[in-house]
Amino acid sequence: MPNKLRDDLHKVDTTSFDYIYEENATIPLKEGRGVVRCNVFRPKAPAGSQFPVLVTYGPYGKDVHYSVFHTASFSEVPAEHHSPHSAWETPDPGFWTRHEYALVRADEVGLGQSPGVLNTMSRDTSLAFKDVIEWAASQSWSSGKVGLLGISYYAGSQWRVAARRPRGLACMIPWEGMSDYYRDRCRHGGILSNTFIDFWWNRQVIVNQYGRPGRAARNYGVDTIEGNLEESELRANCHDQNVDNVVNRFLDDDYYASKDYNMSDIEVPMLSVGNWGGILLHLRGNVEGFMNTGSQHRYLRLITGRHDLPFYTKECVDLQLSFLDAFLKGKDPQGWSRGEQPTVGYKVRVGDVGYNDTAAEAAYPSRSAEEWPIPETKYTKYYLTPTQGLSETRVAQNDESKISYKALGDLKNQQLIQFHSEPFTEHVEFTGHVVAHLNVSVTAQENQASQPSDIDLFLTVRHLDATGKEIYYTGTVGDPVPISKGWLRVSLRAVNEKDPRHQPWHPHREYLSTDHSPLVPGEIYPVDVEIWPTNVVMSPGDKLVFEVSSGDTQGAGLFEHNSKEDRDEKSFGGPGFFILRYSILLPPSSTPQKTSRQQSPTQPNPVQRIGQISDVSGLSHEARPQSIRLRQNLFHSLHSALKSSEQSIRDTIAEDTNHGDWDINLEYTLAIAELRAHYDSLDLEEDRKSNKLVDNPQATTGVGIVYIIPSKQNLFYSVISALTAALATGNCVILELPTTLTRVSGILRTILPQALDADVFAIVSTRVSKESLSKCRILDQTRDVSDAGDVADKVDHKSTQVPFTKVVAVVDRSANISDAASIIGASRAAFNGQSDYSPGLVLVNEFVADDFLFHLSQAIISPIHGGKAISKSSRQSKGVRDGLNQLQSELERNDNLKVILSGENGSIVEIRDRTQITAGCQLDGRVITIYRITSLDDAIDLCNGAQTPLEASYVFAATTEGNYLSRFIDARISFVNHIPCELMGTSIASTYKTNPLTYKLKVGPFAAEHPTIAPGVFPRYNPALFRSPRPRLGHASQLTLLCQRSKASRSTKELDSWSRSILQEALPPTKQGSGADVGFFDQAFILVGITVISVIAGGTFTMYRYAKRWH
């Protein structure tokens, strides 16, 4: 029978240790999903003290001491990390409480003292972890800020829970932790990595299952306090990874699909630490996690050594402490929060220092870079030759040249082919990703009815010294490993070239059941094989070896792929061979920087390369960007480039967002309209009168440098609107455009540098230093425009996702209920519900609430435009589906929410408990939440309860009631009886016809520069307030009026005509004489480093070598 849960297990010990120790604190899970038990460690401090909290949640047992779990490892951990409660792969409570951190160490559901179903790395696991974090943030001894720190499992679990954005989570350090359950851990290239799963599950997990008898007898923690369970109950309460990973093979199988998540949803500051030697489990996850998260503060460190020990060394602990202090305590002398730390830092593996030798590996030098992959990387082909060589020169060969090998090799019977390079003549560093391009085939079996239909490829890169001896590096458990490895099941060879993660150096696969394509014997199949990222320095005389095999070879260690169920004789038993028509690739040689014109060697260089600003002061001494002629030419060039790429831009927006056709048309059209408005604002005569820059290219009055941080939402519009505003006012522009997963970012990186002169425009991929920012005008479109001076401290790097309580609509009983419902429904459906300025919360008077809900339901069910149906198979609609899943999750756990309507076009949820509003419950997507109010004052009190101004309020009421609400709801701007159709925000061209260093721009509703009227400054019941609206009242634009008429007529004819008129009309000619072609700078210009990518065909093996010859 299931155990009866006890509520008397919590114990507090304030005297026995150097810290306060709480045992078996109980955390209730939401939705009635049970409880989690944890141990809490707190510094001894005066009553009322509060501390940031480090939380771990995992399977190995909160009560199992490190020395018991792994005796040998613990003996090598520095003594300062030894305490009575040290635990495997977690921060030590003795050390961290001395540094004024509290720790929460929780047993995962179904393990240790936490009852429930054991289902590691599952959706339920991350939901429970989210609850644990929010519990820790809410305790009286907590500062409200939570950080995540741990190794391996305690790192891998961080990615999933951070994507759920738990309240209180402020930063994370996933230390050697995979981020992709399928690709990093279980199925390398689609091939089951079974031996590690078996070892891990049977030796470290199932032995700690809740209710399993004998733990104390084995000296493995304590027995389940509430009693043992029968074997049948233990089996029923367990999802066995050994079984699940065999029977499920594809990423769209329910088992694997349930563990998927959107990595770009992670927005907290993140320090990802990978290990060059983790070539069979965690390394890939740390690199991919860094590249694909949405965090503004993302850092990558790549270390060496064993998997368990570096975490506790002084160098690494100092790194952890400085990062956590910065984001949990606000103590940041190292400048993590200000972008003063290098984005990427890595150890350089040079020389043969042996393996599993901590002291020897400490001698490896360190390097830093501003992005990953390293911007200077040049991608170079290395070709396979018929004599089993590797050559940078393509060798002429017979089309029928081939090399055969036997199938189904393994560690005991290795079947491999090796290709050797010529000896290197100088030191060369290889740092980055590796890809192999091969042509493979399987041989038909004579006189057999059953023919082989698949090939498993196992690839390895090795390092030989000048004597021919292999140089090994330290692997996960201290074992000798080669440079790197890669795998591919050829039946899953299909790549998704449309996915933004796909690159020439990084083939991206979906591993879907629909991708599975069996091989036909004798047919030749070109394949691209991902080999995990790496670093190595080749010394003179050394050789590289590229190895191809049909099974595991030296270096596999604990991570073999030998499951007979996964690699059966029938499918994989046929011999394979390579067709050597082409070749293979690696990573070397220097990359010249590309400029738009010849640079004088004596002039300052404002941007040395993408991602690094060295000095922007030189820009402020040039005034020619203020020349009207030159600005007009820039606008013409940009307009032409955007128009010629119109369809590609629309396609990329659709791919990224899954927005409806009207939404995409609106975003593109408004961007072009912004460009035209700023072009029209250029006043030739005024410029001639005021500063004589039209025909005076020698003028030297200084101009500004604008640093643009675009909004994630409606990225294309955000960039173009800000960029054209800055250019129109005569500024140079630096655009921060991270190398994220969005295709829009990629196409902008292609179009803009071609359209705009490098003298006046540059793109950076990461936040630049505080010193550089202090010389710029910052347009942070995720927040506000920042003034010059100490601007770096004013740039808010937190999540740009605005909680729905920041944008509120109020529907009074005096409103036209049908119109209000129609407008609100349409606005929430626009842009798949992802606009920051669409109302998620509607406060509706209780007397008209039922009528409003009826009309709102009708508006959602049958939208006029903007409501593109959600396609289940569409990868781009994943974020929308995640929003619906989040809604379902929130409803399951919260009895105070009631579903009024739920469907593909949108959902309506009514909030029953007033406290749920101030709690800030955040529901994304096409979800409208409703709360019934009793009066105008009730609405005002609710809106102002958070003590911070709303981003916007939308008031639907008669004139006097609307004036009253807009006066006292504390919002940046109020709109009465309409919601701007331009939900991504608009701007007014005349606003920017001022001094170039004082203009204002905000993506979102335009707010006039009137001071905020705080509630209580004037008596609320002054009759005059019913007659005059609040000064910051937004009026309906022409486009909004067109939208309203289209709703009334249920026709988009006028809107379509408006769009065509903007897009078809060319920019007016400059009407100027000669001289317009003069460049912006003779003395200083922005230099952008270009990564050169070699395009290869057929079979090539490619590594990516660091740009500079190593010395």
Secondary structure, DSSP 8 states (H G I E B T S, - for coil): ------S---EEESSSSSEEEEEEEEEE-GGG--EEEEEEEEE---TT--EEEEEEEESS-TTS-HHHH-HHHHHHS-GGG--TT--TTS--HHHHHHTT-EEEEEE-TTBTT--S-B-TTSHHHHHHHHHHHHHHHHSTTEEEEEEEEEETHHHHHHHHHHTT--TTEEEEEEES--S-IIIIIIEETTEE-HHHHHHHIIIIIGGGBTT-TTTTTTTSS---TT----HHHHHHTB--HHHHHHH--STTSHHHHTT---GGG--S-EEEEEETT-TTTTHHHHHHHHHH---SSEEEEEE-S-SSSGGGSHHHHHHHHHHHIIIII---TT-GGGT-S-SEEEE--BS---SS-HHHHTTS-EEEESSSS-TT-EEEEEEE-TTSEEESS-----TT-EEEE-SS-BTTB--EEEEEE---SS-EEEEEEEEEEEEEEE---TT-SS-----EEEEEEEEE-TTS-B--EE-TTS-EE-SEEEEEEGGG----TTSTT-BTTB------GGG-----TT--EEEEEEEEEEEEEE-TT-EEEEEEESS--TT-TT-----TTTS-HHHH-S-EEEETTS-EEE-------B-SS---TTS--SEEETTEE---GGGGG--GGG-HHHHHHHHHHHHHHHHHTHHHHHHHHHHHH---HHHHHHHHHHHHHHHHHHHHT--HHHHHHHT--SS-TT------EEEEE--STTHHHHHHHHHHHHHHTT-EEEEE----S-HHHHHHHHHHHHHS-TTTEEEESS---HHHHTTSEEEETTS-EE-SSSGGGG---S-----GGGEEEEE-TTS-HHHHHHHHHHHHHGGGGT-TTS-SEEEEETTTHHHHHHHHHHHHHS-SSS-----TT-GGGHHHHHHHHHHHHHHHH-TTEEEEEEETTEEEEEE--THHHHTT----SSEEEEEEESSHHHHHHHHTTTSS-BSEEEEES-HHHHHHHHHHS-BS-EEES---S-TT----GGGGSS-TTT----SSS---S-----TTSS-TT-GGGGTS--TTEE---HHHHHHHHHHHHT--HHHHHHHHHHHHS--------TTTT--S-SS----B---------SS-EEEEE-SS---
